[in-house]
Amino acid sequence: MSGGDEVVAAPVGPPQPLDWKFSQVFGERTAGEEVQEVDIISAIEFDKTGDHLATGDRGGRVVLFERTDTKDPGLSRRDLERMDYPISRHPEFRYKTEFQSHEPEFDYLKSLEIEEKINKIRWCQTANGALFLLSTNDKTIKFWKVQEKKVKKISDMNLDPSKTVGNGCIASSSNSSCPKPCLANGGSSDRSCNYFGNDFSFPPGGLPSLRLPVVVTSQETSLVARCRRVYAHAHDYHINSISNNSDGETFISADDLRINLWNLEISNQSFNIVDVKPANMEDLTEVITSAEFHPTHCNMLAYSSSKGSIRLIDLRRSALCDSHSKLFEEPEAPGSRSFFTEIIASISDIKFAKDGRYILSRDYMTIKISLGCQLWDINMDSGPFATFQVHEYLRPKLCDLYENDSIFDKFECCLSGDGLRVATGSYSNLFRVFGCAPGSTEATTLEASKNPIRRQVQTPSRPSRSLSSITRVVRRGAETPGVDANGNSLDFTTKLLHLAWHPAENSIACAAANSLYMYYA
């Protein structure tokens, strides 16, 4: 403005809750259809562009989907210029290809069956139009290349088929007396009817029945998946996570007690960078539950433990030394310890935000402030930046959940690309979306179905302790004990464990048994 007047920006409030809509479903079950164990989806992952989606199942298969609504529709330039205005595209994916990544194996030394189930999938950098990804089961990691190959077909031969009989014998008096069937290229099963003798020489003008391709054309294309590397024999315990490094050359794999660093081009050697195995296994107090590379700093990674802590380490120093790592954990409230304390405090999944400053973690239910999902600021030591209740209503049912093993379910979590929302799964094929922007009260419950909308649960923000200019803790999303947001009884046999948020748009893909549901807002 003129006159030296300053423009004061109006305070920006929290974003409005999103209006989620059903987009697509793949593998939808009909009423009463029984789900095969091998068809249940066990991993799901978007690539960095969001144009491709990969799922893995318990049968060891990897299925790829590609986005179709962002591609050029093939219109003329005038039509494209006429359409040059913002359009809310409906995200659409289509089936691309699938391949068998892992097969069931048997470890004869340990008398152990190794399942083919895909535990994790991670996309790697693309090159020359080919897609690259890592997939792992309990013991073996594989590096896959998926590329289009042109199928070559013979379109013209050097001989008119109408002048040949059978497999190449010429319909002439010289060959009509041949009593034996002729083979390809003029041969025969009988030596007496074969051109080729001991003193063979080509007759003048060549063999009239020798058919050779003259024109070869490439018309069709097919997708071919090829395993480029196999990273095996480096983990004594089940692999629970893999993560790509931002350098595009290395990745980590983690099991219960160790984290190994690999180079994508070297499959017979890895480096152990974290080892929590004690000298005496009777002294074991915690195990590694998840590990993730920092999205921008190639020397930093975080891993979570079964005791509910997250440790951030720097690979430029000794990763095996606790003094060179940063620990995030909440102190246990006095008198709150019970038999289930460590079980429900175990973190099942961690994710870095896109900018790398925040870490999202998911546990079953944190005992102190009844957490189900936490957002940590790696620049702070005083506790989580925000907390969101997911399973507080299950506290009275912990004994029953322990008896039917539901208390050991491992739910995943994800963040939106803009960092304003988080999502995680629950029982009865429900998933929750929370707003994590300052002042946001968004807490939406949706169901993995064609009609996902559930009543939004919004409660006033309640600090669990005194707030300061540095720390903000929000608790919201409380539910009526034993029922979902609509008052319906929860089904603990149907659970939504795996979901992924599109890296650039408000679009979520989630797995309910063998069905892949996709939603957008």
C-alpha positions as CSV (number, residue, x, y, z in Angstrom):
1,M,0.0,0.0,0.0
2,S,1.0,3.7,-0.5
3,G,2.0,6.0,2.3
4,G,4.1,3.4,4.0
5,D,1.1,1.6,5.4
6,E,1.9,-1.9,6.5
7,V,-0.3,-4.8,5.6
8,V,-1.1,-7.0,8.6
9,A,-2.0,-10.5,7.6
10,A,-5.1,-11.8,9.3
11,P,-4.5,-14.8,11.6
12,V,-5.0,-18.0,9.7
13,G,-7.1,-20.5,11.6
14,P,-6.9,-24.3,11.4
15,P,-8.0,-25.9,8.1
16,Q,-11.5,-27.2,7.8
17,P,-12.2,-30.9,8.2
18,L,-11.9,-32.7,5.0
19,D,-15.0,-34.2,3.2
20,W,-13.9,-37.7,2.3
21,K,-15.5,-39.5,-0.6
22,F,-15.2,-43.0,-2.0
23,S,-13.0,-43.4,-5.1
24,Q,-12.3,-47.0,-6.0
25,V,-12.1,-50.5,-4.7
26,F,-10.1,-53.4,-6.0
27,G,-10.9,-57.0,-4.9
28,E,-14.3,-56.2,-3.4
29,R,-15.9,-59.2,-1.7
30,T,-19.4,-60.2,-2.3
31,A,-21.7,-61.0,0.6
32,G,-20.8,-64.2,2.3
33,E,-17.6,-64.7,0.2
34,E,-14.8,-66.4,2.1
35,V,-11.4,-64.7,2.1
36,Q,-8.4,-66.8,1.3
37,E,-5.6,-66.3,3.7
38,V,-3.0,-65.8,0.9
39,D,-5.1,-63.0,-0.6
40,I,-5.0,-60.8,2.5
41,I,-3.1,-57.6,1.9
42,S,-0.1,-57.2,4.2
43,A,1.7,-54.1,2.8
44,I,0.8,-51.0,0.9
45,E,3.0,-48.1,-0.4
46,F,2.7,-45.1,-2.7
47,D,5.8,-44.1,-4.7
48,K,7.2,-40.6,-4.3
49,T,5.1,-39.2,-7.2
50,G,1.9,-40.8,-6.1
51,D,1.4,-42.1,-9.6
52,H,2.0,-45.7,-8.6
53,L,0.8,-47.8,-5.8
54,A,2.1,-51.2,-4.7
55,T,0.5,-53.8,-2.4
56,G,1.8,-57.1,-1.1
57,D,-0.1,-60.0,0.3
58,R,0.3,-63.0,2.5
59,G,0.8,-65.2,-0.6
60,G,4.0,-63.4,-1.5
61,R,2.6,-61.5,-4.4
62,V,3.2,-57.8,-5.3
63,V,0.5,-56.0,-7.2
64,L,1.1,-52.7,-8.9
65,F,-1.4,-50.0,-9.8
66,E,-0.9,-46.9,-11.8
67,R,-2.8,-43.6,-11.8
68,T,-4.8,-42.8,-15.0
69,D,-6.6,-39.5,-14.3
70,T,-3.5,-37.4,-14.5
71,K,-2.4,-38.6,-18.0
72,D,-2.8,-36.7,-21.2
73,P,-6.3,-37.6,-22.5
74,G,-5.1,-37.1,-26.1
75,L,-7.0,-33.9,-26.8
76,S,-6.0,-31.3,-29.3
77,R,-4.0,-28.3,-28.2
78,R,-7.0,-26.0,-28.6
79,D,-9.1,-28.3,-26.4
80,L,-6.3,-28.4,-23.8
81,E,-6.0,-24.6,-23.8
82,R,-9.8,-24.4,-23.3
83,M,-9.5,-26.6,-20.3
84,D,-6.7,-24.5,-18.7
85,Y,-8.4,-23.9,-15.4
86,P,-8.3,-25.7,-12.0
87,I,-10.2,-28.9,-12.1
88,S,-10.8,-31.2,-9.1
89,R,-9.7,-34.4,-10.6
90,H,-11.2,-37.6,-9.4
91,P,-8.2,-39.9,-8.5
92,E,-8.4,-43.1,-10.5
93,F,-6.0,-46.0,-10.5
94,R,-5.9,-49.1,-12.6
95,Y,-4.3,-52.5,-12.3
96,K,-0.9,-52.5,-13.9
97,T,0.8,-55.8,-13.2
98,E,1.6,-58.4,-10.5
99,F,4.4,-60.8,-9.9
100,Q,5.4,-63.5,-7.3
101,S,7.9,-61.9,-5.1
102,H,8.5,-64.6,-2.5
103,E,7.9,-68.3,-2.2
104,P,7.5,-70.3,1.0
105,E,10.9,-71.7,2.2
106,F,12.2,-74.0,4.9
107,D,15.3,-73.4,7.0
108,Y,16.7,-76.9,7.5
109,L,19.3,-75.7,10.0
110,K,16.8,-74.2,12.4
111,S,13.8,-76.4,11.3
112,L,11.9,-73.2,10.6
113,E,9.2,-72.6,8.0
114,I,9.6,-69.2,6.3
115,E,6.4,-67.7,5.2
116,E,6.1,-66.0,1.8
117,K,4.1,-63.1,3.3
118,I,5.2,-59.6,2.2
119,N,6.1,-57.6,5.3
120,K,7.1,-54.3,3.7
121,I,7.4,-52.7,0.3
122,R,9.5,-49.6,-0.5
123,W,9.8,-47.8,-3.8
124,C,13.2,-46.9,-5.2
125,Q,14.3,-44.2,-7.7
126,T,13.1,-44.8,-11.2
127,A,15.5,-44.9,-14.2
128,N,15.0,-45.1,-17.9
129,G,11.2,-45.6,-17.6
130,A,11.6,-48.6,-15.3
131,L,10.1,-49.0,-11.8
132,F,12.3,-50.3,-9.0
133,L,11.1,-51.5,-5.6
134,L,12.2,-53.5,-2.5
135,S,10.1,-56.2,-1.0
136,T,10.7,-58.4,2.0
137,N,9.3,-61.3,3.9
138,D,10.6,-62.5,7.3
139,K,14.1,-63.3,6.1
140,T,14.9,-62.2,2.5
141,I,14.8,-58.8,0.8
142,K,14.5,-58.6,-3.0
143,F,15.2,-55.8,-5.4
144,W,12.8,-55.7,-8.3
145,K,12.8,-54.0,-11.7
146,V,9.5,-53.7,-13.6
147,Q,9.8,-52.5,-17.1
148,E,7.9,-52.5,-20.4
149,K,9.2,-54.9,-23.0
150,K,8.2,-54.8,-26.6
151,V,7.0,-58.1,-28.0
152,K,8.5,-58.8,-31.4
153,K,6.3,-60.5,-34.0
154,I,7.1,-61.9,-37.4
155,S,4.9,-60.1,-40.0
156,D,6.3,-61.4,-43.3
157,M,8.1,-64.5,-44.5
158,N,10.2,-65.2,-47.5
159,L,7.7,-67.8,-48.8
160,D,4.1,-67.6,-49.7
161,P,2.3,-70.0,-47.3
162,S,-0.2,-70.9,-50.0
163,K,2.6,-72.6,-51.9
164,T,3.6,-74.9,-49.0
165,V,2.0,-78.0,-47.5
166,G,2.2,-79.0,-43.9
167,N,5.3,-77.9,-42.1
168,G,7.3,-76.9,-45.2
169,C,7.2,-79.6,-47.8
170,I,6.5,-78.2,-51.3
171,A,3.4,-79.5,-53.1
172,S,5.4,-80.7,-56.1
173,S,6.1,-83.9,-57.8
174,S,9.5,-84.0,-56.4
175,N,8.2,-84.0,-52.8
176,S,4.8,-85.5,-53.2
177,S,6.2,-89.0,-52.8
178,C,7.5,-88.3,-49.4
179,P,5.8,-90.8,-47.1
180,K,7.0,-89.4,-43.8
181,P,5.8,-86.1,-42.2
182,C,8.2,-83.3,-42.9
183,L,9.6,-81.2,-40.1
184,A,10.1,-77.5,-39.8
185,N,12.3,-75.9,-42.4
186,G,12.0,-78.8,-44.8
187,G,13.3,-81.5,-42.6
188,S,11.7,-85.0,-42.1
189,S,11.6,-87.7,-39.4
190,D,12.9,-90.1,-42.0
191,R,16.5,-89.7,-43.3
192,S,15.4,-90.9,-46.7
193,C,13.1,-87.9,-47.1
194,N,15.6,-85.3,-45.9
195,Y,17.4,-82.9,-48.1
196,F,20.4,-83.1,-45.8
197,G,22.6,-86.0,-46.6
198,N,26.2,-86.9,-46.0
199,D,27.3,-85.0,-49.1
200,F,24.9,-82.2,-48.5
201,S,25.1,-79.0,-50.7
202,F,22.5,-76.4,-51.3
203,P,20.7,-76.9,-54.6
204,P,20.8,-74.0,-57.1
205,G,18.4,-71.3,-56.1
206,G,18.3,-72.4,-52.5
207,L,15.8,-74.6,-50.7
208,P,12.2,-73.8,-51.8
209,S,10.7,-74.9,-48.5
210,L,13.0,-73.1,-46.1
211,R,10.9,-70.4,-44.5
212,L,12.8,-67.4,-43.0
213,P,11.4,-64.2,-41.4
214,V,11.8,-61.2,-43.5
215,V,10.1,-58.5,-41.5
216,V,10.0,-58.4,-37.7
217,T,7.8,-55.8,-36.1
218,S,7.3,-54.6,-32.4
219,Q,3.7,-53.9,-31.9
220,E,2.7,-55.0,-28.4
221,T,4.3,-54.2,-25.0
222,S,4.2,-56.3,-21.9
223,L,5.4,-55.6,-18.3
224,V,8.2,-57.8,-17.1
225,A,9.3,-58.0,-13.5
226,R,12.8,-59.1,-12.9
227,C,14.6,-59.7,-9.6
228,R,17.9,-57.9,-9.8
229,R,19.3,-58.6,-6.3
230,V,18.5,-60.9,-3.4
231,Y,19.7,-59.8,0.1
232,A,19.6,-62.8,2.3
233,H,21.2,-64.5,5.3
234,A,21.8,-61.3,7.3
235,H,19.0,-61.5,9.9
236,D,18.5,-64.1,12.6
237,Y,15.1,-62.7,13.5
238,H,12.1,-61.7,11.5
239,I,12.5,-58.5,9.4
240,N,10.0,-56.0,10.5
241,S,10.9,-53.0,8.3
242,I,13.0,-51.7,5.5
243,S,13.6,-48.1,4.5
244,N,15.3,-46.3,1.6
245,N,18.0,-43.7,2.1
246,S,17.7,-40.3,0.5
247,D,21.0,-40.9,-1.3
248,G,19.3,-43.4,-3.5
249,E,22.1,-45.9,-3.1
250,T,21.6,-47.5,0.3
251,F,18.8,-48.8,2.5
252,I,18.3,-50.4,6.0
253,S,16.6,-53.5,7.2
254,A,15.6,-54.1,10.8
255,D,14.7,-57.2,12.8
256,D,14.0,-57.5,16.5
257,L,17.5,-57.0,17.6
258,R,19.6,-55.5,14.7
259,I,19.5,-52.9,12.0
260,N,21.7,-53.5,8.9
261,L,22.8,-51.1,6.2
262,W,22.9,-52.3,2.6
263,N,24.1,-51.0,-0.7
264,L,21.5,-51.6,-3.5
265,E,24.3,-52.9,-5.8
266,I,25.9,-55.2,-3.2
267,S,23.8,-58.2,-2.1
268,N,26.4,-60.3,-0.3
269,Q,27.5,-57.7,2.3
270,S,25.8,-55.5,4.9
271,F,26.9,-53.5,7.8
272,N,25.4,-53.8,11.3
273,I,24.7,-50.3,12.6
274,V,22.4,-51.0,15.5
275,D,22.6,-54.0,17.8
276,V,20.5,-54.2,21.0
277,K,21.2,-57.9,21.6
278,P,22.6,-58.4,25.1
279,A,25.4,-60.8,25.9
280,N,22.9,-62.9,27.8
281,M,19.5,-63.2,26.2
282,E,17.9,-63.4,29.7
283,D,18.8,-59.8,30.1
284,L,16.8,-58.7,27.0
285,T,14.4,-56.0,28.0
286,E,13.3,-54.5,24.6
287,V,13.3,-55.2,20.9
288,I,13.3,-53.1,17.8
289,T,9.8,-52.7,16.3
290,S,10.3,-50.3,13.4
291,A,13.0,-48.3,11.7
292,E,13.0,-45.4,9.2
293,F,15.6,-43.3,7.4
294,H,15.3,-39.5,7.6
295,P,13.7,-38.2,4.4
296,T,16.4,-35.6,3.6
297,H,19.5,-36.3,5.9
298,C,21.1,-39.5,4.6
299,N,23.1,-39.9,7.8
300,M,20.1,-39.9,10.2
301,L,17.6,-42.6,11.0
302,A,15.1,-43.4,13.8
303,Y,14.0,-46.6,15.3
304,S,11.3,-47.5,17.8
305,S,11.2,-50.1,20.6
306,S,8.8,-52.4,22.4
307,K,9.1,-50.1,25.4
308,G,7.5,-47.2,23.6
309,S,10.6,-45.2,23.0
310,I,12.0,-43.7,19.8
311,R,15.8,-43.2,19.2
312,L,17.2,-40.9,16.6
313,I,20.8,-41.8,15.6
314,D,23.5,-40.2,13.5
315,L,25.5,-42.6,11.3
316,R,28.4,-40.2,11.0
317,R,29.2,-41.2,14.6
318,S,29.1,-44.5,16.3
319,A,25.5,-45.6,15.9
320,L,26.2,-48.3,18.5
321,C,27.0,-45.7,21.2
322,D,24.0,-44.3,23.1
323,S,25.8,-41.0,23.7
324,H,25.5,-40.2,20.0
325,S,21.7,-40.8,19.8
326,K,18.7,-38.9,20.9
327,L,15.9,-40.6,22.9
328,F,12.2,-39.8,22.8
329,E,10.1,-41.3,25.4
330,E,7.4,-40.4,27.9
331,P,7.9,-41.1,31.6
332,E,5.6,-43.6,33.2
333,A,3.0,-42.2,35.5
334,P,3.4,-43.4,39.1
335,G,1.1,-46.2,40.0
336,S,0.0,-46.8,36.4
337,R,2.0,-49.9,35.7
338,S,0.1,-53.1,35.1
339,F,0.6,-56.5,33.4
340,F,-0.3,-54.9,30.0
341,T,1.8,-51.8,30.3
342,E,4.7,-52.8,28.1
343,I,2.5,-54.7,25.6
344,I,0.3,-51.7,24.8
345,A,3.2,-49.2,24.9
346,S,5.1,-51.1,22.2
347,I,5.3,-48.9,19.1
348,S,4.2,-50.7,15.9
349,D,5.1,-48.1,13.3
350,I,6.9,-44.8,12.9
351,K,6.9,-42.4,10.0
352,F,8.9,-39.2,9.3
353,A,7.0,-36.1,8.1
354,K,8.0,-34.9,4.6
355,D,10.2,-32.2,6.0
356,G,11.8,-34.6,8.4
357,R,11.1,-32.5,11.5
358,Y,8.3,-34.6,12.9
359,I,8.0,-38.3,13.7
360,L,4.7,-40.0,13.8
361,S,4.4,-43.1,15.9
362,R,1.7,-45.6,16.5
363,D,1.2,-47.9,19.5
364,Y,-1.7,-49.9,20.7
365,M,-2.6,-47.5,23.6
366,T,-0.1,-45.5,25.7
367,I,-0.8,-46.0,29.4
368,K,-0.1,-42.5,30.7
369,I,-2.3,-40.3,28.6
370,S,-4.1,-42.9,26.7
371,L,-2.2,-42.3,23.4
372,G,-2.9,-44.2,20.3
373,C,-1.0,-42.0,17.9
374,Q,1.8,-39.6,18.7
375,L,3.4,-36.8,16.8
376,W,7.0,-36.0,17.9
377,D,9.1,-32.9,17.2
378,I,12.7,-34.1,16.9
379,N,13.9,-30.6,18.1
380,M,12.2,-31.1,21.5
381,D,12.9,-33.5,24.4
382,S,9.9,-32.8,26.6
383,G,7.5,-35.3,25.0
384,P,5.2,-35.6,22.0
385,F,4.2,-32.5,20.2
386,A,0.6,-33.7,19.9
387,T,-1.3,-36.9,20.9
388,F,-4.5,-38.4,19.5
389,Q,-6.7,-41.0,21.2
390,V,-7.5,-44.1,19.1
391,H,-8.2,-47.0,21.4
392,E,-9.0,-45.6,24.8
393,Y,-12.3,-47.3,24.9
394,L,-10.5,-50.7,24.9
395,R,-8.9,-50.2,28.3
396,P,-11.6,-52.2,30.1
397,K,-11.2,-55.0,27.6
398,L,-7.5,-55.6,27.7
399,C,-7.8,-59.0,29.3
400,D,-10.1,-60.2,26.5
401,L,-7.9,-58.7,23.9
402,Y,-4.9,-60.4,25.4
403,E,-6.6,-63.8,25.4
404,N,-7.6,-63.6,21.7
405,D,-4.2,-62.0,20.8
406,S,-5.8,-58.8,19.4
407,I,-3.6,-56.8,21.8
408,F,-0.6,-57.7,19.7
409,D,-2.1,-56.3,16.4
410,K,0.3,-53.9,14.7
411,F,-1.5,-50.9,13.3
412,E,0.3,-48.6,10.8
413,C,0.1,-44.8,10.6
414,C,0.7,-42.2,7.9
415,L,0.9,-38.4,7.4
416,S,-0.5,-36.2,4.7
417,G,2.0,-34.7,2.3
418,D,1.4,-31.2,3.8
419,G,1.8,-32.5,7.3
420,L,-1.6,-31.1,8.5
421,R,-3.2,-34.5,9.1
422,V,-2.5,-38.0,10.3
423,A,-4.3,-41.3,9.8
424,T,-4.3,-44.7,11.4
425,G,-6.5,-47.8,11.4
426,S,-8.7,-49.5,13.9
427,Y,-11.1,-52.4,14.3
428,S,-14.4,-53.0,12.3
429,N,-12.4,-51.9,9.2
430,L,-12.4,-48.3,10.5
431,F,-9.7,-45.7,10.2
432,R,-9.3,-42.3,11.8
433,V,-8.1,-39.0,10.4
434,F,-6.9,-36.4,12.8
435,G,-5.9,-32.7,12.1
436,C,-2.6,-31.9,13.7
437,A,-2.4,-28.2,12.8
438,P,-2.5,-25.7,15.7
439,G,-6.1,-25.3,16.9
440,S,-7.5,-28.1,14.8
441,T,-10.2,-30.3,16.3
442,E,-10.6,-32.5,13.3
443,A,-11.2,-36.2,14.3
444,T,-13.0,-38.1,11.6
445,T,-13.9,-41.8,11.7
446,L,-14.4,-43.6,8.3
447,E,-15.2,-47.1,7.3
448,A,-13.4,-49.0,4.6
449,S,-16.5,-49.4,2.4
450,K,-18.2,-47.6,-0.5
451,N,-20.0,-45.4,2.0
452,P,-17.1,-44.4,4.3
453,I,-18.6,-41.4,6.1
454,R,-19.0,-41.8,9.8
455,R,-20.1,-39.2,12.3
456,Q,-17.2,-36.9,13.1
457,V,-16.1,-36.9,16.7
458,Q,-14.9,-33.5,17.9
459,T,-14.2,-32.6,21.4
460,P,-12.5,-29.5,22.8
461,S,-8.8,-29.6,23.1
462,R,-7.7,-30.6,26.6
463,P,-4.0,-30.2,27.6
464,S,-2.6,-33.1,29.5
465,R,-0.1,-30.7,31.2
466,S,0.7,-27.0,31.3
467,L,1.4,-25.5,27.9
468,S,4.3,-23.4,27.0
469,S,5.5,-21.6,23.9
470,I,7.5,-24.7,23.0
471,T,5.2,-27.6,23.8
472,R,1.6,-28.2,22.8
473,V,-0.1,-31.4,23.7
474,V,-3.6,-32.1,22.4
475,R,-5.9,-35.0,23.4
476,R,-9.0,-35.6,21.4
477,G,-10.9,-38.3,19.7
478,A,-12.4,-40.0,22.8
479,E,-15.1,-42.5,22.1
480,T,-17.9,-44.3,24.0
481,P,-16.4,-47.5,25.5
482,G,-16.9,-50.6,23.4
483,V,-18.6,-48.9,20.4
484,D,-17.5,-46.9,17.4
485,A,-18.5,-43.3,16.6
486,N,-21.9,-44.4,15.3
487,G,-22.7,-46.4,18.5
488,N,-22.1,-49.8,16.8
489,S,-20.4,-52.6,18.4
490,L,-16.8,-53.1,17.2
491,D,-15.7,-56.3,15.4
492,F,-12.3,-57.3,16.5
493,T,-12.0,-59.9,13.8
494,T,-12.0,-57.2,11.0
495,K,-9.1,-54.8,11.4
496,L,-7.6,-52.2,9.2
497,L,-3.9,-52.5,9.8
498,H,-2.3,-51.1,6.6
499,L,-2.9,-47.7,4.9
500,A,-1.0,-45.1,3.0
501,W,-1.5,-41.4,2.3
502,H,-0.8,-40.0,-1.2
503,P,2.4,-37.9,-1.0
504,A,0.9,-34.8,-2.7
505,E,-2.9,-35.0,-2.5
506,N,-5.5,-35.8,0.1
507,S,-6.0,-39.3,-1.0
508,I,-5.8,-42.4,1.2
509,A,-5.4,-46.1,0.2
510,C,-6.3,-48.7,2.8
511,A,-6.4,-52.4,3.0
512,A,-9.4,-54.3,4.5
513,A,-8.6,-58.1,4.3
514,N,-8.1,-58.7,0.5
515,S,-9.8,-55.5,-0.6
516,L,-8.0,-52.2,-1.5
517,Y,-10.2,-49.1,-0.9
518,M,-9.3,-45.7,-2.1
519,Y,-10.7,-42.3,-0.9
520,Y,-10.1,-38.7,-1.7
521,A,-11.1,-35.3,-0.3
